[in-house]
Amino acid sequence: QVQLVESGGGLVQAGGSLRLSCAASGRTFSSYAVGWFRQAPGKEREFVTVIRRSGGNTYYVDSVKGRFTISRDNAKNTVYLQMNSLKPEDTAVYYCAAVLDAASYISSYYMRARRYDYWGQGTQVTVSS
């Protein structure tokens, strides 16, 4: 069982930065792939990025490439999402999710929300224009 808690959301002006954290319980966190998703009002949940268990393999949706960076510190059981050059269209509730990582899958496999077994409660990010 893994429990995930997101933090770091807030209100920021366009062009600003935020760093989200996803803190996990569980001794085997390092075996999990962790993804970030977001959901804006009236829209479906959208994949943002994923990091594999080693931390060396990441995958991003095109709309955030070059602006967002995912990283992990397995010693702290935490995954981070550094968000720079934020835009109003980044406004959403951001969720982290985890699933046991299978080395045989390519990273794009983890774009689908249904791949994940554990979810956090979400943190609100609001970008003002």
PyRosetta script that sets phi, psi and omega in degrees:
from pyrosetta import init, pose_from_sequence

init()
pose = pose_from_sequence("QVQLVESGGGLVQAGGSLRLSCAASGRTFSSYAVGWFRQAPGKEREFVTVIRRSGGNTYYVDSVKGRFTISRDNAKNTVYLQMNSLKPEDTAVYYCAAVLDAASYISSYYMRARRYDYWGQGTQVTVSS")
pose.set_psi(1, 135.2)
pose.set_omega(1, 179.3)
pose.set_phi(2, -126.2)
pose.set_psi(2, 132.8)
pose.set_omega(2, 173.6)
pose.set_phi(3, -113.0)
pose.set_psi(3, 136.3)
pose.set_omega(3, -176.1)
pose.set_phi(4, -120.4)
pose.set_psi(4, 136.9)
pose.set_omega(4, 178.2)
pose.set_phi(5, -132.2)
pose.set_psi(5, 118.6)
pose.set_omega(5, 177.7)
pose.set_phi(6, -90.1)
pose.set_psi(6, 152.2)
pose.set_omega(6, 174.6)
pose.set_phi(7, -154.3)
pose.set_psi(7, 168.0)
pose.set_omega(7, 174.8)
pose.set_phi(8, 103.4)
pose.set_psi(8, -3.9)
pose.set_omega(8, 178.4)
pose.set_phi(9, -70.8)
pose.set_psi(9, 170.8)
pose.set_omega(9, 178.8)
pose.set_phi(10, 165.7)
pose.set_psi(10, -166.2)
pose.set_omega(10, -179.8)
pose.set_phi(11, -104.5)
pose.set_psi(11, 129.3)
pose.set_omega(11, -179.3)
pose.set_phi(12, -142.8)
pose.set_psi(12, 151.8)
pose.set_omega(12, 177.1)
pose.set_phi(13, -79.0)
pose.set_psi(13, 155.0)
pose.set_omega(13, 176.4)
pose.set_phi(14, -54.7)
pose.set_psi(14, 136.9)
pose.set_omega(14, -176.4)
pose.set_phi(15, 91.8)
pose.set_psi(15, -10.2)
pose.set_omega(15, -179.4)
pose.set_phi(16, -83.7)
pose.set_psi(16, -174.1)
pose.set_omega(16, -175.6)
pose.set_phi(17, -132.8)
pose.set_psi(17, 152.2)
pose.set_omega(17, 171.2)
pose.set_phi(18, -143.0)
pose.set_psi(18, 152.7)
pose.set_omega(18, 171.5)
pose.set_phi(19, -122.9)
pose.set_psi(19, 118.6)
pose.set_omega(19, 175.8)
pose.set_phi(20, -91.5)
pose.set_psi(20, 148.2)
pose.set_omega(20, 175.6)
pose.set_phi(21, -122.7)
pose.set_psi(21, 146.9)
pose.set_omega(21, 175.7)
pose.set_phi(22, -128.7)
pose.set_psi(22, 104.1)
pose.set_omega(22, -178.6)
pose.set_phi(23, -95.5)
pose.set_psi(23, 132.4)
pose.set_omega(23, -175.1)
pose.set_phi(24, -118.9)
pose.set_psi(24, 146.5)
pose.set_omega(24, 170.2)
pose.set_phi(25, -93.7)
pose.set_psi(25, 165.1)
pose.set_omega(25, 176.3)
pose.set_phi(26, 107.8)
pose.set_psi(26, 136.5)
pose.set_omega(26, -175.4)
pose.set_phi(27, -76.9)
pose.set_psi(27, -18.4)
pose.set_omega(27, -174.6)
pose.set_phi(28, -105.0)
pose.set_psi(28, 25.1)
pose.set_omega(28, -177.6)
pose.set_phi(29, -54.9)
pose.set_psi(29, -34.3)
pose.set_omega(29, -177.9)
pose.set_phi(30, -64.6)
pose.set_psi(30, -11.0)
pose.set_omega(30, 179.3)
pose.set_phi(31, -92.0)
pose.set_psi(31, 0.1)
pose.set_omega(31, -173.1)
pose.set_phi(32, -104.4)
pose.set_psi(32, 141.9)
pose.set_omega(32, 163.3)
pose.set_phi(33, -82.2)
pose.set_psi(33, 140.0)
pose.set_omega(33, -178.6)
pose.set_phi(34, -125.3)
pose.set_psi(34, 128.3)
pose.set_omega(34, 179.5)
pose.set_phi(35, -116.5)
pose.set_psi(35, 157.2)
pose.set_omega(35, 170.2)
pose.set_phi(36, -114.1)
pose.set_psi(36, 134.8)
pose.set_omega(36, 174.9)
pose.set_phi(37, -126.0)
pose.set_psi(37, 163.8)
pose.set_omega(37, 176.0)
pose.set_phi(38, -142.8)
pose.set_psi(38, 152.7)
pose.set_omega(38, 179.7)
pose.set_phi(39, -139.8)
pose.set_psi(39, 117.4)
pose.set_omega(39, 176.4)
pose.set_phi(40, -90.7)
pose.set_psi(40, 157.5)
pose.set_omega(40, -179.6)
pose.set_phi(41, -56.0)
pose.set_psi(41, 129.7)
pose.set_omega(41, 177.5)
pose.set_phi(42, 77.3)
pose.set_psi(42, 5.4)
pose.set_omega(42, -178.9)
pose.set_phi(43, -121.0)
pose.set_psi(43, 161.6)
pose.set_omega(43, 177.7)
pose.set_phi(44, -76.2)
pose.set_psi(44, 158.7)
pose.set_omega(44, 176.4)
pose.set_phi(45, -64.8)
pose.set_psi(45, 136.4)
pose.set_omega(45, -173.0)
pose.set_phi(46, -122.0)
pose.set_psi(46, 134.4)
pose.set_omega(46, 174.6)
pose.set_phi(47, -67.3)
pose.set_psi(47, 140.1)
pose.set_omega(47, 176.8)
pose.set_phi(48, -114.1)
pose.set_psi(48, -54.6)
pose.set_omega(48, -176.1)
pose.set_phi(49, -164.4)
pose.set_psi(49, 162.5)
pose.set_omega(49, 176.0)
pose.set_phi(50, -142.3)
pose.set_psi(50, 149.9)
pose.set_omega(50, 173.7)
pose.set_phi(51, -127.6)
pose.set_psi(51, 132.5)
pose.set_omega(51, -179.8)
pose.set_phi(52, -77.8)
pose.set_psi(52, 170.6)
pose.set_omega(52, -170.9)
pose.set_phi(53, -61.3)
pose.set_psi(53, -32.4)
pose.set_omega(53, -179.3)
pose.set_phi(54, -75.8)
pose.set_psi(54, -20.5)
pose.set_omega(54, -175.9)
pose.set_phi(55, 86.6)
pose.set_psi(55, -11.4)
pose.set_omega(55, -176.4)
pose.set_phi(56, -89.6)
pose.set_psi(56, -5.2)
pose.set_omega(56, -176.5)
pose.set_phi(57, -126.2)
pose.set_psi(57, 118.2)
pose.set_omega(57, -179.6)
pose.set_phi(58, -130.5)
pose.set_psi(58, 163.4)
pose.set_omega(58, -178.8)
pose.set_phi(59, -150.0)
pose.set_psi(59, 136.6)
pose.set_omega(59, -175.3)
pose.set_phi(60, -127.9)
pose.set_psi(60, 149.4)
pose.set_omega(60, 168.7)
pose.set_phi(61, -71.3)
pose.set_psi(61, 148.8)
pose.set_omega(61, -173.3)
pose.set_phi(62, -57.5)
pose.set_psi(62, -34.8)
pose.set_omega(62, -173.3)
pose.set_phi(63, -67.7)
pose.set_psi(63, -15.1)
pose.set_omega(63, -179.2)
pose.set_phi(64, -116.1)
pose.set_psi(64, -3.6)
pose.set_omega(64, -179.6)
pose.set_phi(65, -58.5)
pose.set_psi(65, 134.5)
pose.set_omega(65, -179.4)
pose.set_phi(66, 84.7)
pose.set_psi(66, -11.4)
pose.set_omega(66, 179.4)
pose.set_phi(67, -114.7)
pose.set_psi(67, -36.9)
pose.set_omega(67, -177.7)
pose.set_phi(68, -107.0)
pose.set_psi(68, 145.9)
pose.set_omega(68, 176.1)
pose.set_phi(69, -135.9)
pose.set_psi(69, 126.0)
pose.set_omega(69, 176.3)
pose.set_phi(70, -99.9)
pose.set_psi(70, 142.3)
pose.set_omega(70, 178.0)
pose.set_phi(71, -150.2)
pose.set_psi(71, 168.0)
pose.set_omega(71, 179.1)
pose.set_phi(72, -144.2)
pose.set_psi(72, 151.2)
pose.set_omega(72, 174.2)
pose.set_phi(73, -125.8)
pose.set_psi(73, 97.0)
pose.set_omega(73, -175.7)
pose.set_phi(74, -66.6)
pose.set_psi(74, -26.6)
pose.set_omega(74, 177.6)
pose.set_phi(75, -66.0)
pose.set_psi(75, -28.1)
pose.set_omega(75, 179.4)
pose.set_phi(76, -102.7)
pose.set_psi(76, 2.5)
pose.set_omega(76, -178.1)
pose.set_phi(77, 53.3)
pose.set_psi(77, 43.6)
pose.set_omega(77, -175.1)
pose.set_phi(78, -136.6)
pose.set_psi(78, 139.5)
pose.set_omega(78, 172.1)
pose.set_phi(79, -115.3)
pose.set_psi(79, 140.7)
pose.set_omega(79, -177.6)
pose.set_phi(80, -117.0)
pose.set_psi(80, 150.8)
pose.set_omega(80, 171.5)
pose.set_phi(81, -129.4)
pose.set_psi(81, 104.3)
pose.set_omega(81, 176.6)
pose.set_phi(82, -86.1)
pose.set_psi(82, 121.5)
pose.set_omega(82, -177.5)
pose.set_phi(83, -117.6)
pose.set_psi(83, 115.6)
pose.set_omega(83, 179.2)
pose.set_phi(84, -114.9)
pose.set_psi(84, 164.8)
pose.set_omega(84, 178.4)
pose.set_phi(85, 49.2)
pose.set_psi(85, 48.0)
pose.set_omega(85, -175.2)
pose.set_phi(86, -65.6)
pose.set_psi(86, 146.2)
pose.set_omega(86, -179.5)
pose.set_phi(87, -120.4)
pose.set_psi(87, 156.5)
pose.set_omega(87, 177.3)
pose.set_phi(88, -55.2)
pose.set_psi(88, -32.6)
pose.set_omega(88, -180.0)
pose.set_phi(89, -72.0)
pose.set_psi(89, -5.9)
pose.set_omega(89, 173.4)
pose.set_phi(90, -83.0)
pose.set_psi(90, -6.8)
pose.set_omega(90, -179.7)
pose.set_phi(91, -61.6)
pose.set_psi(91, 125.4)
pose.set_omega(91, -177.2)
pose.set_phi(92, -178.9)
pose.set_psi(92, 171.0)
pose.set_omega(92, 165.2)
pose.set_phi(93, -87.8)
pose.set_psi(93, 127.9)
pose.set_omega(93, -178.0)
pose.set_phi(94, -103.0)
pose.set_psi(94, 130.8)
pose.set_omega(94, -178.9)
pose.set_phi(95, -119.9)
pose.set_psi(95, 140.1)
pose.set_omega(95, 167.0)
pose.set_phi(96, -103.2)
pose.set_psi(96, 153.6)
pose.set_omega(96, -176.8)
pose.set_phi(97, -145.5)
pose.set_psi(97, 153.0)
pose.set_omega(97, -176.2)
pose.set_phi(98, -136.8)
pose.set_psi(98, 149.5)
pose.set_omega(98, 176.1)
pose.set_phi(99, -152.7)
pose.set_psi(99, 146.4)
pose.set_omega(99, 175.7)
pose.set_phi(100, -56.2)
pose.set_psi(100, 128.8)
pose.set_omega(100, -174.0)
pose.set_phi(101, -81.4)
pose.set_psi(101, 131.2)
pose.set_omega(101, 175.7)
pose.set_phi(102, -109.6)
pose.set_psi(102, 117.1)
pose.set_omega(102, -173.9)
pose.set_phi(103, -60.4)
pose.set_psi(103, -23.1)
pose.set_omega(103, -176.2)
pose.set_phi(104, -74.7)
pose.set_psi(104, -15.1)
pose.set_omega(104, -178.3)
pose.set_phi(105, -90.7)
pose.set_psi(105, 139.5)
pose.set_omega(105, 172.1)
pose.set_phi(106, -76.4)
pose.set_psi(106, 159.7)
pose.set_omega(106, -171.4)
pose.set_phi(107, -63.4)
pose.set_psi(107, -31.1)
pose.set_omega(107, -179.9)
pose.set_phi(108, -63.9)
pose.set_psi(108, -19.7)
pose.set_omega(108, 175.8)
pose.set_phi(109, -56.7)
pose.set_psi(109, -32.0)
pose.set_omega(109, -173.8)
pose.set_phi(110, -89.1)
pose.set_psi(110, 14.5)
pose.set_omega(110, 176.0)
pose.set_phi(111, -74.6)
pose.set_psi(111, -23.0)
pose.set_omega(111, -174.9)
pose.set_phi(112, -88.7)
pose.set_psi(112, 131.4)
pose.set_omega(112, -177.3)
pose.set_phi(113, -60.7)
pose.set_psi(113, -31.5)
pose.set_omega(113, -176.4)
pose.set_phi(114, -69.2)
pose.set_psi(114, -11.2)
pose.set_omega(114, 177.7)
pose.set_phi(115, -72.2)
pose.set_psi(115, -18.8)
pose.set_omega(115, -169.8)
pose.set_phi(116, -96.0)
pose.set_psi(116, 144.0)
pose.set_omega(116, -178.6)
pose.set_phi(117, -99.5)
pose.set_psi(117, -25.7)
pose.set_omega(117, -174.2)
pose.set_phi(118, -129.1)
pose.set_psi(118, 141.1)
pose.set_omega(118, -177.5)
pose.set_phi(119, -135.5)
pose.set_psi(119, 145.5)
pose.set_omega(119, 170.7)
pose.set_phi(120, -84.5)
pose.set_psi(120, -179.1)
pose.set_omega(120, -175.7)
pose.set_phi(121, -87.2)
pose.set_psi(121, -14.1)
pose.set_omega(121, 177.7)
pose.set_phi(122, 97.1)
pose.set_psi(122, 153.7)
pose.set_omega(122, 175.8)
pose.set_phi(123, -137.7)
pose.set_psi(123, 136.5)
pose.set_omega(123, -174.6)
pose.set_phi(124, -82.2)
pose.set_psi(124, 131.6)
pose.set_omega(124, 172.0)
pose.set_phi(125, -119.6)
pose.set_psi(125, 124.0)
pose.set_omega(125, 179.4)
pose.set_phi(126, -125.0)
pose.set_psi(126, 123.5)
pose.set_omega(126, -179.4)
pose.set_phi(127, -113.2)
pose.set_psi(127, 118.1)
pose.set_omega(127, -178.8)
pose.set_phi(128, -92.7)
pose.set_psi(128, 148.7)
pose.set_omega(128, -178.6)
pose.set_phi(129, -90.1)
pose.dump_pdb("model.pdb")
